[in-house]
Amino acid sequence: MIRNALTVDVEDYFHVSAFADAIRRSDWDDRQLRVENNTQRLLELFEGNGVKATFFVLGWVAERLPALVADIAARGHEVACHGYSHQLVYNQTPQLFRDETVRARDLLEDIVQRPVRGYRAASYSITERSRWALDILAEAGFVYDSSIFPVHHDRYGIPGTPQHPYILDTPAGHKLVEFPLSTVSLFGARLPIAGGGYFRLYPYFFSRSGLGRINRGGRPFIFYLHPWEIDPQQPRVNAGWVSRFRHYNNLHKCEARLQRLLADFSFGTADDVLRGLDLLQA
């Protein structure tokens, strides 16, 4: 049975890019933190199913909840980096991106006392106009990235890039392993199937079929979700209707679907899966 990568983007509901116009960063500290309890629920769920996962932790969260990060690592999961402030990469200058990424990495490494090898950008925002970020990641010591979604989308995506894990050449000539977000081909188009809002939008049988097709083709998939996606009681934010739909659609169904997914497929950390493909060394 092929082992797939199970990943969690550890951020709170008010961090999401879709709510950036409705919630100012200066107000984040005034919001009730729900990410700790929600992440603990995921940890218990994973433990009950005997699976390990990669937790891409936001530096802002790690700074305020270091015990949570330490608990993730103590339970045998991989801790990886989700940047610091959840800004879209293509809205940052290279220097700001470098400063925030190194700050977040250092926070995480200080807590877990081991190298942080993986990175994922806020809202998968490494696109054609922010490929320069790949060089900064390589120079900062990351060995793999999971930020590129090989699809067309209004916020993210680099269409036409590989659909499965590969070694990419950065613009300056560095090497970096890329674990792209999973897609399936349908009627000649690439359809996102990697989790998150798509997992809540599609009927479960469709997600299972699409992810199963990747495994039947002899490849692992990567699945992601956020702690707030199993929290239907979270506060409602007054944002645009598209953002509200993407964020709140089927929150009440997500945890039960996740439980089924854990039973239907084999999972491990992103690092373990990439090492199994001989793309990373231990």
Number of C-alpha atoms within 10 A of each C-alpha: 10 15 19 23 22 25 26 21 24 27 27 24 22 24 21 18 17 18 18 14 11 13 18 11 15 7 9 14 9 8 12 11 17 17 20 18 14 18 24 15 16 17 19 12 16 19 13 10 13 12 17 22 25 26 28 25 25 28 27 20 22 22 15 12 14 17 14 18 23 17 15 22 18 11 12 14 20 23 29 30 30 30 27 24 18 21 20 19 23 19 12 14 12 15 11 12 22 19 14 18 25 20 15 25 27 16 20 25 16 14 18 19 12 11 15 21 19 26 23 23 24 23 21 20 25 26 20 13 12 16 17 17 25 24 20 21 23 19 12 14 15 21 20 29 25 22 24 27 27 23 20 15 11 6 14 21 22 20 16 11 12 17 21 17 23 16 13 16 14 17 12 11 10 14 16 22 20 25 27 23 25 27 23 18 14 9 7 7 11 17 17 22 26 23 23 19 22 16 23 24 18 14 11 17 10 13 21 18 13 22 25 18 15 19 17 12 8 11 16 24 29 26 22 21 22 24 22 25 23 21 21 16 9 16 12 12 15 12 15 12 9 9 16 15 13 15 21 18 17 18 18 15 17 22 20 10 18 20 14 13 17 16 11 11 15 16 28 20 23 28 24 21 23 22 13 13 14 10 17 16 11 8
